[in-house]
């Protein structure tokens, strides 16, 4: 029972931080530290420690490097200890949530749907919306392909299973255009090797995020690549909390995180390891966005 309570505490603290990161700051008010202490002291079942994980971050050192300032800021705001719990993928994160090993998980949109498939009653309390969070399919400037239909029968490099912009988004672009993904195009999941494979003409087309495309242009110059098709804005990253935490604690944590969202978001970006959140905002998650 004590162990369960400890995990619940850890989860709630982290959840506060994550939710805070993406909410709208209009009308936000300063949080009084003594008020936080009063609320926690008045709830015997509220946690004093929360465990935080991000899907895809495998080691504690990497978590510390990427989220160290965030950890400190969250502890300061919530007056609760935050401990890192590394997971390598959404499957491990799902197990950790289900068995009270982790309290808060920062997960991508596709990963969230996978977690929710196993734990249907779990909810995302906040979402982190990023700029240019959509997918594109590009070809070389001199390519014979002029419209999306032209790439039928070609080779296309995508990222890896679970990547929203590198696989799910581009696959949706093709499916919406009537492509049979198993037969109309040869999709190769090459992860980070996909860039070199495309530049070396080992594949005909490359699927990626718009932000990554802009980085390629900055690195290689204008006039080398061409966007064949651009997809719609994709669902945001999610802040998922343990279903075992007290409901009133989750609600209070969410409220305080949202009120301090700018400070929390700044702490995440300040590490220099999560630049993708530099122009992000924290909002309340809408489950319908992930259908």
Buried (B, 14 or more C-beta within 10 A) or exposed (E): EEEEBBBBBBBBBBBBBBBBBBBEBEEBEEBEEEEBEEBBEEEEEBBBBBBBBBBBBEEEEBBBEBBBBBBEBBBBBBBBBBBBBBBEBBBBBBBBBBEBBBBBBBBBBBBBBBBBEEBEEBBBBBBBBBBBBBBBBBBBEEBEBEEBEBBBEBBBBBBEEBBBBBBBBBBBBBEEBEBEEEEBBEBBBBEEEBBEBBBEEBBBBBBBBBBBBEEBBEEEEEEBBEEBBBBEBBBBBBBBBBBBBBEEBBEBBBBBBBBBBBBBBBBBBEBEBBEBBEEBBBBBBEEEBBE
